[in-house]
Amino acid sequence: MEKEDTMLDRTHAGFRCHTRQLLRTVQGDLPRGSQGTVAYEMDNLGRHLILVNWDQGFSVPVFPDEVELQGAPRGSNRTPSTRDRSALAPKIHVTVLERDSGNCSTPTG
């Protein structure tokens, strides 16, 4: 049996999140809207999991589609991860006709 390395991703560590629906865990139930703080993310046995320190006083892993991230921690100067930066870039759509005629302009922010 081959050992699988587990890599921890702390990109979202400290982010607040809440549950999207009722989650039943071995530590207890997490009603819809339960609040917690992300500790880290990991891939384990081909599954992506997020370990959350729940306000109820316990920590359990959840699947990404079971929670919604609420944003960066307060007072944080975090920069977005490389996964998120493409969403911040301005979208410029120039057709071939606009480009060839020189009638293209860039959006102003």
C-alpha positions as CSV (number, residue, x, y, z in Angstrom):
1,M,0.0,0.0,0.0
2,E,1.5,3.4,-1.0
3,K,1.4,6.2,1.5
4,E,-0.3,9.4,0.3
5,D,1.2,12.7,1.3
6,T,-1.2,15.2,2.8
7,M,-0.6,18.8,2.0
8,L,-2.1,21.6,4.1
9,D,-3.2,24.8,2.5
10,R,-3.4,27.8,4.8
11,T,-4.5,30.3,2.1
12,H,-7.9,30.8,3.8
13,A,-6.7,30.2,7.4
14,G,-8.5,32.8,9.7
15,F,-11.4,33.3,7.3
16,R,-14.8,33.2,8.8
17,C,-17.4,30.8,7.3
18,H,-20.9,29.5,7.9
19,T,-22.7,26.3,7.1
20,R,-25.1,26.2,4.1
21,Q,-27.3,23.5,5.6
22,L,-27.5,21.3,8.7
23,L,-24.4,19.2,9.1
24,R,-24.4,16.1,11.4
25,T,-20.8,15.4,12.6
26,V,-19.3,13.0,15.1
27,Q,-18.7,16.0,17.5
28,G,-22.3,17.3,17.2
29,D,-24.8,18.9,14.9
30,L,-24.1,22.2,13.1
31,P,-27.3,23.9,12.2
32,R,-27.6,25.9,9.0
33,G,-25.7,29.2,9.5
34,S,-23.3,27.9,12.2
35,Q,-20.2,30.1,12.3
36,G,-16.6,29.1,12.4
37,T,-13.0,30.0,11.5
38,V,-11.0,28.1,8.8
39,A,-7.9,26.4,10.2
40,Y,-6.6,24.9,7.0
41,E,-7.6,23.0,3.8
42,M,-6.3,19.7,2.7
43,D,-6.6,16.9,0.2
44,N,-7.1,13.5,1.7
45,L,-7.8,10.3,-0.1
46,G,-8.8,12.2,-3.2
47,R,-11.2,14.5,-1.3
48,H,-10.8,18.3,-0.6
49,L,-11.6,19.1,3.0
50,I,-11.6,22.2,5.1
51,L,-10.9,22.0,8.9
52,V,-13.0,24.6,10.7
53,N,-12.8,25.6,14.4
54,W,-16.5,26.0,15.1
55,D,-17.9,28.6,17.5
56,Q,-19.7,25.7,19.3
57,G,-16.2,24.7,20.6
58,F,-15.1,21.8,18.4
59,S,-13.2,21.3,15.2
60,V,-14.3,19.1,12.4
61,P,-13.5,18.9,8.6
62,V,-16.2,19.7,6.1
63,F,-16.5,19.6,2.4
64,P,-16.2,23.0,0.5
65,D,-19.7,22.8,-0.8
66,E,-21.0,22.6,2.8
67,V,-19.7,26.0,3.9
68,E,-19.5,29.5,2.5
69,L,-16.5,31.7,3.2
70,Q,-17.3,35.2,4.4
71,G,-14.0,36.9,3.6
72,A,-10.6,37.7,5.0
73,P,-10.1,38.1,8.7
74,R,-10.6,41.6,10.1
75,G,-7.5,43.8,10.1
76,S,-5.9,41.4,7.6
77,N,-3.6,42.6,4.9
78,R,-3.8,39.3,3.1
79,T,-3.5,39.4,-0.7
80,P,-5.8,37.1,-2.6
81,S,-4.4,33.7,-3.5
82,T,-3.4,33.1,-7.1
83,R,-6.7,31.2,-7.5
84,D,-8.6,34.4,-6.7
85,R,-6.6,37.0,-8.5
86,S,-8.0,36.3,-11.9
87,A,-11.4,37.4,-10.6
88,L,-10.0,40.8,-9.6
89,A,-8.5,41.5,-13.0
90,P,-10.5,43.8,-15.3
91,K,-12.2,42.0,-18.2
92,I,-11.3,43.5,-21.5
93,H,-13.2,42.2,-24.5
94,V,-12.0,43.5,-27.9
95,T,-13.4,42.2,-31.1
96,V,-11.1,41.8,-34.1
97,L,-12.9,44.7,-36.0
98,E,-12.4,47.1,-33.0
99,R,-8.7,46.1,-32.7
100,D,-8.0,46.5,-36.4
101,S,-9.8,49.8,-36.7
102,G,-8.1,51.2,-33.5
103,N,-11.5,51.9,-31.9
104,C,-10.9,50.0,-28.7
105,S,-10.7,51.6,-25.3
106,T,-9.9,50.1,-21.9
107,P,-12.4,50.2,-19.1
108,T,-11.9,52.8,-16.4
109,G,-12.1,51.7,-12.8
